[in-house]
Amino acid sequence: MNPDFIEKYIEEYGRDVYSFCVYLTRNTKDAEDLYQQTFLVAIDKGELDDNQNPKSYLISVAANIWNNHKRKYMWRKKKANIVYLENDDMEQLAENEETIEETLIRRDEAELVRKLVNRLPDKMRIVIIMYYMEDMSVNEIARALDIPEGTVKSRLHQAKNKLKERLMKYEG
């Protein structure tokens, strides 16, 4: 594969793939390893194609690598929770005219949701991340994980119910 194409895919999809890897592994060291393995496998297979939704393909490669090496990652993972902010808080304040209190509340809510998602069983967590964070369709997730669409829908439904239940307990 041409190095220019590799750079193009890394520039366009690298951040999304890395974010997905962080959510899967729950720490930056393992996420970096998974991220690199994802691109190495994708390059090695030579199946990256602009007409075939490369982001979805890269996310599915990362998910498959994660599933194949789950025990290794579970043994090595650390307990530190990592919270990434997508934009600088000051920029958001200027753009949205949000108060500092509103920004802190929104950040706390997002952190709570991340923690609750991280506590889901892997099967549900992976599907939730692929659907909501990576904007993958049910069909794309099913193909990526090599499971039926009905299973993806079921896992999404179960995960949403668990998250709703846990959020209700937290509010109560």
Secondary structure as GFF3:
##gff-version 3
##sequence-region A 1 172
A	DSSP	alpha_helix	3	25	.	.	.	ID=ss1
A	DSSP	alpha_helix	28	45	.	.	.	ID=ss2
A	DSSP	three_ten_helix	50	52	.	.	.	ID=ss3
A	DSSP	alpha_helix	54	68	.	.	.	ID=ss4
A	DSSP	alpha_helix	70	76	.	.	.	ID=ss5
A	DSSP	alpha_helix	89	96	.	.	.	ID=ss6
A	DSSP	alpha_helix	100	118	.	.	.	ID=ss7
A	DSSP	alpha_helix	122	128	.	.	.	ID=ss8
A	DSSP	pi_helix	129	133	.	.	.	ID=ss9
A	DSSP	alpha_helix	138	145	.	.	.	ID=ss10
A	DSSP	alpha_helix	149	171	.	.	.	ID=ss11
###
